[in-house]
Amino acid sequence: MQDQFTSREVVALTGITPRQLQWWDERGILVPARQGHRRLYSLEDLTEVAVICELRGKGFSLQRVRKVIRFLERELGKRLAETIRETSSHHLLTDGENLYLETSARQIVDILKNSRQPILAICLSDTVKHVRAVIRSGKKSSQSAAARRSSPKRRKKAS
């Protein structure tokens, strides 16, 4: 599996804009490695981009997203993509005030039962697995796109 991605590849894989990536870098939300003027993103960075996109899609402010990412780093002891394996199950739950990182269905049910307000749940494991699947399929689709570009174009005949 590919281990470094350019900004252009991250944009293609996640659907965010280049400006969003640049802004997140400027604000310290997600700081990629650099090679000259190029930003290079690791698999861990790409996973965090996917989680950030999911949180933003659920209405989280960037300030709240930053808190979630820091919380996950503290709770897991390492980065998200390094922790989550094919068989693991990690869920992030929040009631707007508190964050919970749970790994068992029983813990999730207990939090939901005891909550006095609505809970938002995001399956981090599914997000990580999805990123890995997109990377695998993205490599194949980019190769087939290159093959299409190199083959002569066929024109439709006007009838």
Protein Blocks (a to p, Z undefined) as FASTA:
>chain_A
ZZbdcfklmmmmnopafklmmmmmmnomaccddehjbccddfklmmmmmmmmmmmmnopa
fklmmmmmmmmmmmnopafklmpcfkbccddddehjaccddfbfklmmmmmmmpcbdcdd
ddfklmmmmmmmmmmmmmmmmmmmmmmmmpccdddddZZ
